[in-house]
Amino acid sequence: MSKFTEFLLDTLTGRPAKGFSRSELNAERRAQLAAIPIGIGSVVILFGLNELFWRFIAYCAAR
């Protein structure tokens, strides 16, 4: 457990964690930042598909 907390503290403070170079930490940070818009887009798409599904069900029930 101490290795995880040490890694977390090193990441938050910007110091390289043991076993990780600064470039590896920066690459991981860039990958996480790149995933944010993908996640937001996925949520929007799933919400839209959910709305379309329930509107279709309501349309079929009204006919």
Summary of the structure (lengths in Angstrom):
residues: 63
radius of gyration: 21.4
end to end distance: 59.9
largest distance: 65.2
contacts: 118
relative contact order: 0.07
helix: 84%
strand: 0%
